[in-house]
Amino acid sequence: MATTSSSSSVSCVSSKSAAAAAPQTAYALFMHRAELQRKCVQFAQLSETKIQLTALLIDELKQRMANCSYEDLQILVRQTEFKRSLEKKLRHRRKQLKALAKLQKVSIPKRVQ
């Protein structure tokens, strides 16, 4: 399935848009790989790099929409849904962390000596 999506994505690439978007996508991929290689992987940082990489891929597909096939449009929909889902999970996780920090702050009274 991955070979089909990558071959169809390549089919509608114009040389100008690919050259312009390649450095951004390459850097986003580099940053995501760097996050994966960390000893202590943080969910938020990893998710942010995934979101950035997915957003760049979505932007590339949107720029070439006129030349894209039906398969490419399906890929675009999947990537957009994945990005939204990941952003929702990240927002939920941040809310959980804020609530936990607030709870810890309230439950630990300061000692007066």
MDTraj code that builds the backbone (N, CA, C; nanometers):
import mdtraj as md
import numpy as np

residues = "MET ALA THR THR SER SER SER SER SER VAL SER CYS VAL SER SER LYS SER ALA ALA ALA ALA ALA PRO GLN THR ALA TYR ALA LEU PHE MET HIS ARG ALA GLU LEU GLN ARG LYS CYS VAL GLN PHE ALA GLN LEU SER GLU THR LYS ILE GLN LEU THR ALA LEU LEU ILE ASP GLU LEU LYS GLN ARG MET ALA ASN CYS SER TYR GLU ASP LEU GLN ILE LEU VAL ARG GLN THR GLU PHE LYS ARG SER LEU GLU LYS LYS LEU ARG HIS ARG ARG LYS GLN LEU LYS ALA LEU ALA LYS LEU GLN LYS VAL SER ILE PRO LYS ARG VAL GLN".split()
xyz = np.array([
    [0.0824, -0.1190, 0.0000],
    [0.0000, 0.0000, 0.0000],
    [0.0868, 0.1253, 0.0000],
    [0.1979, 0.1218, 0.0710],
    [0.2857, 0.2382, 0.0781],
    [0.3502, 0.2657, -0.0569],
    [0.3820, 0.1600, -0.1317],
    [0.4431, 0.1813, -0.2621],
    [0.3452, 0.2446, -0.3589],
    [0.2186, 0.2088, -0.3483],
    [0.1174, 0.2672, -0.4357],
    [0.1012, 0.4153, -0.4085],
    [0.0941, 0.4518, -0.2810],
    [0.0740, 0.5926, -0.2477],
    [0.1951, 0.6758, -0.2844],
    [0.3154, 0.6219, -0.2658],
    [0.4331, 0.7010, -0.2989],
    [0.4499, 0.7137, -0.4493],
    [0.4160, 0.6097, -0.5249],
    [0.4290, 0.6196, -0.6697],
    [0.3265, 0.7151, -0.7281],
    [0.2059, 0.7183, -0.6707],
    [0.1055, 0.8107, -0.7221],
    [0.1376, 0.9536, -0.6823],
    [0.2000, 0.9723, -0.5672],
    [0.2391, 1.1067, -0.5263],
    [0.3466, 1.1611, -0.6178],
    [0.4363, 1.0740, -0.6602],
    [0.5434, 1.1167, -0.7484],
    [0.4890, 1.1503, -0.8862],
    [0.3823, 1.0855, -0.9270],
    [0.3294, 1.1060, -1.0612],
    [0.2774, 1.2465, -1.0847],
    [0.2319, 1.3151, -0.9816],
    [0.1767, 1.4479, -1.0039],
    [0.2684, 1.5584, -0.9519],
    [0.3967, 1.5292, -0.9371],
    [0.4922, 1.6287, -0.8893],
    [0.5426, 1.7117, -1.0057],
    [0.5311, 1.8418, -0.9929],
    [0.5939, 1.9290, -1.0910],
    [0.7335, 1.9597, -1.0403],
    [0.8279, 1.9802, -1.1301],
    [0.9666, 1.9982, -1.0891],
    [0.9864, 2.1251, -1.0077],
    [0.9124, 2.2315, -1.0366],
    [0.9268, 2.3571, -0.9624],
    [0.8758, 2.3429, -0.8193],
    [0.7566, 2.2854, -0.8014],
    [0.7013, 2.2735, -0.6665],
    [0.7795, 2.1726, -0.5836],
    [0.8292, 2.0679, -0.6460],
    [0.9069, 1.9680, -0.5740],
    [1.0387, 2.0267, -0.5264],
    [1.1016, 2.1077, -0.6096],
    [1.2284, 2.1688, -0.5719],
    [1.2093, 2.2691, -0.4591],
    [1.0991, 2.3415, -0.4606],
    [1.0737, 2.4413, -0.3572],
    [1.0356, 2.3767, -0.2244],
    [0.9598, 2.2699, -0.2280],
    [0.9113, 2.2073, -0.1056],
    [1.0084, 2.1049, -0.0487],
    [1.1008, 2.0555, -0.1284],
    [1.1919, 1.9510, -0.0844],
    [1.2744, 1.9892, 0.0385],
    [1.3345, 2.1085, 0.0453],
    [1.4133, 2.1415, 0.1648],
    [1.3290, 2.1450, 0.2926],
    [1.2086, 2.1989, 0.2859],
    [1.1228, 2.2042, 0.4043],
    [1.0840, 2.0643, 0.4497],
    [1.0463, 1.9811, 0.3562],
    [1.0051, 1.8452, 0.3895],
    [1.1235, 1.7650, 0.4417],
    [1.2383, 1.7812, 0.3784],
    [1.3578, 1.7098, 0.4229],
    [1.3950, 1.7505, 0.5652],
    [1.3860, 1.8792, 0.5945],
    [1.4182, 1.9264, 0.7293],
    [1.3171, 1.8747, 0.8313],
    [1.1900, 1.8760, 0.7961],
    [1.0869, 1.8253, 0.8871],
    [1.1085, 1.6763, 0.9141],
    [1.1453, 1.6025, 0.8117],
    [1.1738, 1.4598, 0.8279],
    [1.2971, 1.4397, 0.9158],
    [1.3992, 1.5228, 0.8953],
    [1.5197, 1.5175, 0.9777],
    [1.4855, 1.5424, 1.1248],
    [1.4029, 1.6438, 1.1509],
    [1.3647, 1.6762, 1.2888],
    [1.2847, 1.5622, 1.3521],
    [1.1967, 1.5010, 1.2746],
    [1.1172, 1.3898, 1.3273],
    [1.2073, 1.2706, 1.3599],
    [1.3009, 1.2416, 1.2727],
    [1.3946, 1.1314, 1.2996],
    [1.4798, 1.1611, 1.4222],
    [1.5206, 1.2866, 1.4378],
    [1.5993, 1.3248, 1.5553],
    [1.5184, 1.3031, 1.6833],
    [1.3904, 1.3347, 1.6797],
    [1.3045, 1.3122, 1.7964],
    [1.2910, 1.1632, 1.8263],
    [1.2815, 1.0826, 1.7224],
    [1.2686, 0.9379, 1.7418],
    [1.3948, 0.8775, 1.8021],
    [1.5101, 0.9360, 1.7716],
    [1.6368, 0.8815, 1.8186],
    [1.6738, 0.9266, 1.9597],
    [1.5998, 1.0197, 2.0153],
    [1.6283, 1.0650, 2.1509],
    [1.6152, 0.9503, 2.2487],
    [1.6973, 0.9557, 2.3533],
    [1.6903, 0.8533, 2.4561],
    [1.5571, 0.8588, 2.5304],
    [1.5174, 0.9776, 2.5651],
    [1.3927, 0.9981, 2.6393],
    [1.2940, 1.0693, 2.5469],
    [1.2181, 0.9920, 2.4724],
    [1.1245, 1.0480, 2.3750],
    [1.0066, 1.1111, 2.4485],
    [0.9784, 1.2355, 2.4134],
    [0.8656, 1.3060, 2.4734],
    [0.7507, 1.3055, 2.3737],
    [0.6333, 1.2648, 2.4225],
    [0.5165, 1.2533, 2.3359],
    [0.4841, 1.3845, 2.2657],
    [0.4884, 1.4939, 2.3389],
    [0.4505, 1.6237, 2.2817],
    [0.5458, 1.6653, 2.1697],
    [0.6758, 1.6527, 2.1933],
    [0.7736, 1.6912, 2.0913],
    [0.7606, 1.6026, 1.9677],
    [0.7447, 1.4741, 1.9899],
    [0.7306, 1.3804, 1.8792],
    [0.6045, 1.4107, 1.7993],
    [0.4971, 1.4403, 1.8683],
    [0.3718, 1.4732, 1.8006],
    [0.3831, 1.6030, 1.7219],
    [0.4523, 1.7012, 1.7777],
    [0.4702, 1.8286, 1.7073],
    [0.5462, 1.8080, 1.5765],
    [0.6509, 1.7253, 1.5795],
    [0.7260, 1.7019, 1.4558],
    [0.6424, 1.6230, 1.3551],
    [0.5595, 1.5298, 1.4036],
    [0.4696, 1.4561, 1.3137],
    [0.3694, 1.5508, 1.2486],
    [0.3141, 1.6416, 1.3294],
    [0.2168, 1.7375, 1.2777],
    [0.2816, 1.8273, 1.1735],
    [0.4028, 1.8743, 1.2021],
    [0.4732, 1.9615, 1.1076],
    [0.5002, 1.8882, 0.9764],
    [0.5475, 1.7654, 0.9851],
    [0.5769, 1.6867, 0.8656],
    [0.4497, 1.6589, 0.7860],
    [0.3435, 1.6215, 0.8532],
    [0.2168, 1.5939, 0.7854],
    [0.1608, 1.7197, 0.7203],
    [0.1722, 1.8327, 0.7886],
    [0.1242, 1.9598, 0.7320],
    [0.1999, 1.9945, 0.6038],
    [0.3302, 1.9706, 0.6027],
    [0.4082, 1.9974, 0.4816],
    [0.3661, 1.9060, 0.3668],
    [0.3423, 1.7795, 0.3970],
    [0.2981, 1.6865, 0.2927],
    [0.1605, 1.7256, 0.2387],
    [0.0729, 1.7689, 0.3276],
    [-0.0599, 1.8143, 0.2849],
    [-0.0471, 1.9370, 0.1956],
    [0.0372, 2.0315, 0.2356],
    [0.0573, 2.1525, 0.1549],
    [0.1110, 2.1193, 0.0162],
    [0.2051, 2.0245, 0.0102],
    [0.2598, 1.9843, -0.1202],
    [0.1506, 1.9264, -0.2098],
    [0.0673, 1.8406, -0.1524],
    [-0.0410, 1.7816, -0.2318],
    [-0.1420, 1.8870, -0.2762],
    [-0.1728, 1.9817, -0.1885],
    [-0.2682, 2.0869, -0.2238],
    [-0.2163, 2.1738, -0.3380],
    [-0.0854, 2.1974, -0.3425],
    [-0.0276, 2.2784, -0.4495],
    [-0.0398, 2.2106, -0.5852],
    [-0.0424, 2.0783, -0.5855],
    [-0.0496, 2.0047, -0.7120],
    [-0.1861, 1.9410, -0.7332],
    [-0.2881, 1.9907, -0.6703],
    [-0.4201, 1.9286, -0.6746],
    [-0.4772, 1.9153, -0.8151],
    [-0.4512, 2.0084, -0.9018],
    [-0.5068, 2.0039, -1.0373],
    [-0.4553, 1.8829, -1.1151],
    [-0.3340, 1.8400, -1.0860],
    [-0.2723, 1.7291, -1.1594],
    [-0.2820, 1.5958, -1.0864],
    [-0.3440, 1.5931, -0.9709],
    [-0.3450, 1.4722, -0.8888],
    [-0.4563, 1.3754, -0.9286],
    [-0.4291, 1.2498, -0.9021],
    [-0.5271, 1.1447, -0.9307],
    [-0.6224, 1.1278, -0.8121],
    [-0.7194, 1.0417, -0.8303],
    [-0.8149, 1.0106, -0.7239],
    [-0.7423, 0.9509, -0.6034],
    [-0.6435, 0.8686, -0.6303],
    [-0.5646, 0.8065, -0.5244],
    [-0.4919, 0.9123, -0.4412],
    [-0.4392, 1.0151, -0.5090],
    [-0.3712, 1.1237, -0.4391],
    [-0.4676, 1.2004, -0.3495],
    [-0.5899, 1.2181, -0.3960],
    [-0.6898, 1.2872, -0.3147],
    [-0.7267, 1.2044, -0.1914],
    [-0.7310, 1.0729, -0.2076],
    [-0.7561, 0.9857, -0.0928],
    [-0.6427, 0.9986, 0.0093],
    [-0.5205, 1.0070, -0.0399],
    [-0.4047, 1.0247, 0.0477],
    [-0.4162, 1.1572, 0.1224],
    [-0.4576, 1.2607, 0.0514],
    [-0.4745, 1.3927, 0.1125],
    [-0.5767, 1.3878, 0.2260],
    [-0.6876, 1.3204, 0.2024],
    [-0.7913, 1.3082, 0.3055],
    [-0.7374, 1.2325, 0.4265],
    [-0.6666, 1.1226, 0.4016],
    [-0.6096, 1.0441, 0.5121],
    [-0.5100, 1.1252, 0.5933],
    [-0.4226, 1.1993, 0.5241],
    [-0.3230, 1.2806, 0.5935],
    [-0.3891, 1.3904, 0.6756],
    [-0.4929, 1.4509, 0.6207],
    [-0.5636, 1.5568, 0.6923],
    [-0.6319, 1.5008, 0.8170],
    [-0.6953, 1.3855, 0.8040],
    [-0.7601, 1.3222, 0.9192],
    [-0.6574, 1.2838, 1.0254],
    [-0.5433, 1.2315, 0.9818],
    [-0.4370, 1.1941, 1.0752],
    [-0.3869, 1.3166, 1.1507],
    [-0.3664, 1.4254, 1.0784],
    [-0.3174, 1.5491, 1.1407],
    [-0.4173, 1.6008, 1.2436],
    [-0.5445, 1.6038, 1.2078],
    [-0.6479, 1.6504, 1.3019],
    [-0.6537, 1.5617, 1.4262],
    [-0.6462, 1.4312, 1.4053],
    [-0.6495, 1.3375, 1.5171],
    [-0.5304, 1.3588, 1.6101],
    [-0.4137, 1.3764, 1.5525],
    [-0.2930, 1.3970, 1.6319],
    [-0.2989, 1.5292, 1.7079],
    [-0.3496, 1.6329, 1.6435],
    [-0.3643, 1.7621, 1.7116],
    [-0.4633, 1.7514, 1.8274],
    [-0.5704, 1.6757, 1.8075],
    [-0.6703, 1.6566, 1.9131],
    [-0.6088, 1.5822, 2.0318],
    [-0.5322, 1.4767, 2.0038],
    [-0.4659, 1.4018, 2.1106],
    [-0.3675, 1.4898, 2.1866],
    [-0.2959, 1.5734, 2.1132],
    [-0.1977, 1.6617, 2.1755],
    [-0.2660, 1.7655, 2.2650],
    [-0.3767, 1.8223, 2.2173],
    [-0.4522, 1.9178, 2.2999],
    [-0.5037, 1.8498, 2.4271],
    [-0.5553, 1.7276, 2.4119],
    [-0.6065, 1.6521, 2.5265],
    [-0.4938, 1.6237, 2.6262],
    [-0.3785, 1.5851, 2.5760],
    [-0.2634, 1.5556, 2.6630],
    [-0.2181, 1.6807, 2.7383],
    [-0.2178, 1.7943, 2.6693],
    [-0.1793, 1.9197, 2.7357],
    [-0.2777, 1.9548, 2.8470],
    [-0.4067, 1.9343, 2.8209],
    [-0.5080, 1.9598, 2.9241],
    [-0.4858, 1.8684, 3.0444],
    [-0.4542, 1.7415, 3.0174],
    [-0.4283, 1.6473, 3.1256],
    [-0.3088, 1.6916, 3.2092],
    [-0.2026, 1.7347, 3.1421],
    [-0.0828, 1.7773, 3.2137],
    [-0.1086, 1.9029, 3.2969],
    [-0.1870, 1.9962, 3.2419],
    [-0.2216, 2.1170, 3.3183],
    [-0.3038, 2.0807, 3.4416],
    [-0.4008, 1.9917, 3.4242],
    [-0.4844, 1.9495, 3.5366],
    [-0.4008, 1.8773, 3.6414],
    [-0.3080, 1.7950, 3.5984],
    [-0.2209, 1.7227, 3.6906],
    [-0.1313, 1.8191, 3.7670],
    [-0.0755, 1.9168, 3.6967],
    [0.0100, 2.0160, 3.7622],
    [-0.0699, 2.0970, 3.8638],
    [-0.1915, 2.1328, 3.8277],
    [-0.2781, 2.2090, 3.9177],
    [-0.3131, 2.1254, 4.0405],
    [-0.3417, 1.9980, 4.0195],
    [-0.3755, 1.9076, 4.1287],
    [-0.2568, 1.8888, 4.2225],
    [-0.1378, 1.8743, 4.1676],
    [-0.0181, 1.8577, 4.2494],
    [0.0114, 1.9838, 4.3294],
    [-0.0123, 2.0981, 4.2685],
    [0.0124, 2.2251, 4.3359],
    [-0.0822, 2.2411, 4.4551],
    [-0.2059, 2.1992, 4.4393],
    [-0.3064, 2.2115, 4.5451],
    [-0.2843, 2.1073, 4.6540],
    [-0.2483, 1.9850, 4.6183],
    [-0.2398, 1.8763, 4.7156],
    [-0.1120, 1.8778, 4.7981],
    [-0.0100, 1.9504, 4.7561],
    [0.1155, 1.9550, 4.8308],
    [0.1232, 2.0886, 4.9051],
    [0.0876, 2.0888, 5.0340],
    [0.0951, 2.2145, 5.1092],
    [0.2407, 2.2477, 5.1422],
    [0.2687, 2.3755, 5.1493],
    [0.4039, 2.4202, 5.1838],
    [0.4217, 2.4098, 5.3346],
    [0.5405, 2.3674, 5.3758],
    [0.5708, 2.3550, 5.5182],
    [0.6259, 2.4877, 5.5696],
    [0.5762, 2.5272, 5.6811],
    [0.6242, 2.6495, 5.7449],
    [0.7067, 2.6092, 5.8656],
    [0.8291, 2.6584, 5.8727],
    [0.9166, 2.6222, 5.9851],
    [0.9417, 2.7389, 6.0745],
])
top = md.Topology()
chain = top.add_chain()
for i, resn in enumerate(residues, 1):
    res = top.add_residue(resn, chain, resSeq=i)
    for name in ("N", "CA", "C"):
        top.add_atom(name, md.element.get_by_symbol(name[0]), res)
traj = md.Trajectory(xyz[None], top)
